[in-house]
């Protein structure tokens, strides 16, 4: 066994041990979701009927260059989805145009 292989094994054990210290898998998932929700505002007004929406779901921002936070809230009153986007002005405009294109072209996401 080489020193490199031993170091790799020790590093893997260390990383696994650190994850276990943060709780079981469902606890770690809940913690990650709570961190994502903490970046979202507590509420947003529906773009269509102006109802107060408090159930904002985080969106995955990987691959969305320039977007720091993204979320979506579905309005119970009118059925329209309102998006929350935070990032550079160019990135927000680009992302909004892409989301708008999905909804106007396909009638909504699949």
N, C-alpha and C positions, 0 to 999 in steps of 0.2 A: 504494500500500500504506500503510495507516495504522500508526501506532505500536503500537496495541493488537494488531493482527494480527501484527506483527513480534514483539511480546512473547509472544504465544501460541505462535508457532512456536518461539521460543527456549526457552520453558518446556517444551514437548513434547520438544525435543531434549535438554534437560538431564535430564528425567525418564527418557528412554530411555537416555541415556548412563549414568546411575546404575544402572539395572537391569543393563546389560551388564557393569558393573564387578563385580557380585555373581555373575557366571557366566552360563552359558547357561540356557535355560528349565528343563531337567531338573535342573540343579544348584540353581536357586532353589526348585523344587518340593521337592526332597530337604531343603533347608535349612528350609523352612517346616514340613514334616512332622516333622523332628527337633525343632524348637521346640515343636510341639504335644505330641510324645511326652515331652519333658522335663518337662512339667507333670503327667504321669500318674505314679502310683506304679509302682515296678518290678514289683510283683506284687499280686495280690488273691486272696482265697480264694473259691472257688465257693460261692454261697449255698446250694446243694443238697447237694453231697457233700464240701465243704470241701477240695477239691483246690487246690493252688497254681497259679494261672494267671499266666503271665508274658507272654503275647501279648495285650496290651491295645491295641485300635485306637481312635484318637481319633475322636470324633464331632463333627460341625459344630454349634457352639453359637450360630450366628447365629439370631436370633429366639427364643432361649431366655432371656428376661429373668431376670436374677439368677443365671444359671449361668455360672461362670467356666471350668470344665473338665468335659468329659464323655468317657467312653470305654466300650467294651464288650469283653468277653472271652468267648469261647465255650469251654466246658469239653469237652475230648476224652473225659473219663471218662463224663459223664452227658448231654452234649449240651445243657445248659442255658446260656443266656447270662447273665452277671453284668455289671451296670453299675457304673461309677465316676462319681459326680457330686460336684462341688464348687461351692458357691455359698451363697446365703442359705438358711436352713432352709425358708422358705416356697417358694422356687423349687425346691429339691431335692424337697420333698414333692410339689409340683405336677407336676414333670417325671417323677418316679417313677410317680405315678398315671397320667399320660398314657402312659408306656411300658408299664406294666402293663396298661392298657386295650387297647392294640394287641395284646399277646400273648395275653390271655385272650379277647378278642373274635374275633380273626382267626387265632389259632394261630401268630402270628409276623408279621414284616414281609414285605411283598411284594417 
